[in-house]
Amino acid sequence: MVSEALKDALPQRGIQANSEDDQLAILTELIAQTLCDRNPGFREVIEHGGHEQVTRVIEEVLRGGRPLPDKVRAVMLRTDTDIHLVASALGDCLVSAPGEAPGLLIPAQLADGKSGRARLKGVLRHRAAVVGHAVPPHDAAASVRSASRLLDLASAHDGPEAGVVFVDDHLSSLLLLQDESLSRTLIARHLSPLAGLTPERCERLEATLLAWLGGMGAPEVAKALSIHPQTVRYRMRQLEKLFGARLRDPRTRFEIEMALRSRQLMAGARRRRAAVTRRPRAAAKPRKALPRPRA
């Protein structure tokens, strides 16, 4: 039932409604108009096909007094292609305004459990998309930020190779990427022993050290890197010479691992950004042969 407080708002505006359905329709339009007046971006959403969805949400709130969900998640997309079809398939959600980074705000429970994830993956099939972590509605911007940051590391384009990624599965990576200035300082401080090496040798030793710091022994590292265990032992002797006692201090080992993972993640982010901005050149049309002049 429409709340008494809202019903009282109609006579105050000089509006008479004979039935509750009339009251509901008028109040819905008044609320939508107020939102448009206060937010030009909201008006664009209405004008670009969002009127029916917005009206439905307002009517449901007025009719049933349905509260906002306790938690929400951002869903950030690489492109806004057919974004309103995605919104319709998901049901309860808000769509980003034109000109903003393409995305949706959904009730958090839509991504809960295996069934929730499976449904989202089905709706977002062949799209580069990231589902943010669950937050209270007033903190939705935090979910948008984390999902947008992870999108830098996800598929560069929509298509068969693209897929849905969940922030919940990459929390440690996002923490490491939260402040790239601090990450670069951490890298400079703890990976300086590798600075004088060739890029190829540095990459080999970093991969070996990262696997070893992850708790692997020589056989496990060898299997993970597809090399001989004796090669692992040789590289570890080189690393011990370069890092010395630092590899025997638990806190320093932890910070070295953070530095290695930060460098790995930042390099991946740079590659993804370059792939997104790179545009394939259009194939040149073959030139037609000019007719030969008759003799």
Buried (B, 14 or more C-beta within 10 A) or exposed (E): EBEEEBBEBBEEEEEEBEEEEEBBBBBBEBBBEEBBEEEEEBBBBBEEBBEEBBBEBBBEBBBEEEEEBEBBBBBBBBEBEEBBEBBBBBEBBBBBBBEEBBBBBBBBBBBEEEEBBEBBBEBBEEBBBBBBBBBBBEEBEBBBBBBBBBBBBBBBEBEEEBBBBBBBEBEEBBEBBEEBEEBBEBBEEBBEBBEEBEEEEBEBBBBBBBBBBEEBEBEBBBEBBEBEBEBBEEBBEBBEEBBEEBBEEEEBBEBBBBBBBBBBBBEBBEEBEEEBEEEEEEEEEEEEEEEEEEE
